[in-house]
């Protein structure tokens, strides 16, 4: 009989209450990963709660703390396809007020170009994760977006406008300093013209503008617990999802008490007292510039998931899947006693693997012969210094 118990809430549900859950967030490219990173055994309620409270907090924090990694990220962009380059969430701003909207959020793009998003959204998603995904804003919740472009190079202007239009699909779009197609100043209301003027003045001045970033402080540990639960189920099935360990991760995932979570987290990482040194020694060799590295590593009786977002150890995620590995069987564990991994390049919609960890270590320490697929991948990487400059006048 088919199992109808949701992995996250452990409740029995009807078949039509389940939906596709990306254990590794969709917004970081999870849709391109294999079935280990997806499941249909999560109910819609858990799926949307986890999206709102766990994934979004994690992803927004990731993007806003890793701007330095942006150039690596662009290395794999296929510029001929005119892709979207996502804006990074920067939080709320208070220095500019729109008479019709209560909130203003700022988003940053390459080279300092930015977006101001005015809206009145006060739904659950707004309160918990500061705005939710702007692409999903509809109707009167879509608000108004103002673009301040800091590039005069047509190459970047085209990409910027394309990203602006696609990421804020439903919102009224106003450019502060570019001429948008089908938009003359006559089409703007007085309020809109005033905001436009005000933003223009702000960006002419050299003052530093403050923004505040409300974050869900426990998102990291919750995100770890979610990964452990989801990946554990993907590998070991019901035997895992009914285990004490799975219940422990559920406790973390659903716990609202910050103090309690602080107590629970070290327990989750307790294997570290044994395996930490060994693991840390080779973790630095599991980096792939501009790509996500996703690895499953057995350390004595523990199975660890190690994720390295966009390379260079900018944002490592480390979580324990099980401390009782000998209880479980999986063909991949048998096949790869030293662990295995995948390279995910969402910019190219590529997912490479599985690859055994000794071969990855060999590759990253100089012997590339075992992994021709990674040689091919590296050949797609474009050094950012070869890209056109943001500002034409600065070119010498
Ligand atoms: Zn559920």
Boltz pocket constraint, residues with backbone or C-beta under 6 A from the ligand:
constraints:
  - pocket:
      binder: B
      contacts: [[A, 6], [A, 7], [A, 8], [A, 9], [A, 10], [A, 11], [A, 42], [A, 43], [A, 44], [A, 45], [A, 46], [A, 47]]
      max_distance: 6.0
